[in-house]
């Protein structure tokens, strides 16, 4: 038997909870809710964005956000969160190769904390070591020139972060009796 986990939509919220049972979301009144996960590859100049499908199986790239200031960045991300019915945000955490936190990861953590508070959306960190390198390699293999690769690399890195997260989620087993 798989026991459902009760999670609040927003940190600290108890009323209006939803039941999260593997890949199915069900509201307290029994209606199914389709909600997505968003991943961010946050840099100083740009934010790569990817959003899952409603079944939380695949990562789909979205536009790359050119950063201006924190409040504007958060507002643009708020619009994407609302448009895509996002209930959780995965933020890539750039660690050193030995696993130590970097100066960049500290900056990203401060931004992610502000984002989570402003949007009242849970933030989960995900190791992003070598995702930009993997994205660059993928785009090079596709035959894109360096200008085209530079335009796409952040979005592809966000897709890699998100797909890695989605692949780590427990999968529903349709043949299992609950």
Residue, then its C-alpha position, 0 to 999 in steps of 0.5 A: x500500500x502506498x500512503x499518500x503524503x499531504x502537502x500544502x500548496x504554500x509553505x505554512x498553509x494547512x487549509x486547502x491541502x492537496x494529497x500527493x500520491x506519486x504522480x497523481x494530485x488530488x484535491x481534498x474534494x476529490x477533483x484531480x489537479x494538473x500541476x507542473x514543476x518548473x526548473x530554473x538555471x539561474x545565472x547573473x545575466x539570464x535564467x533558463x526555464x523549463x516546465x514539466x508536462x502535467x503528468x510530470x514525465x518530461x521537461x519542456x524548455x521555455x523562453x530564457x529570461x534576460x535578467x534586469x532586477x530582482x523584482x522584475x525577474x520575480x514578476x516575470x517568473x510569477x506570470x510563468x508560474x501562474x500560466x503553467x500552473x506550477x506548484x514547485x520550483x526546482x532551482x539548479x545549485x552550482x556546486x564546486x566539483x568536490x560538492x562544496x558550495x560556491x559563491x554563485x550558489x550562495x547568490x542563487x540561494x538568496x534569489x531562490x529564497x526571495x522567489x519562494x517567499x514572493x510566489x509562496x511556492x516551494x523551492x527545491x535545490x538540485x545539483x547542477x554540476x556540469x549541466x551547462x557543459x552537457x547542454x553545450x555538448x548537446x547543442x554542438x552535436x546538433x550542429x548549432x553555431x556558437x551564437x545559436x548555442x549561446x541563445x539556447x544553453x540556459x534553457x537546455x540546462x534547465x531542461x536537464x535539471x528538470x528531467x533529472x528531478x522528474x526521473x528521480x520521482x517515484x513512478x506510479x505502478x498501474x498494475x499495483x493494487x493499492 
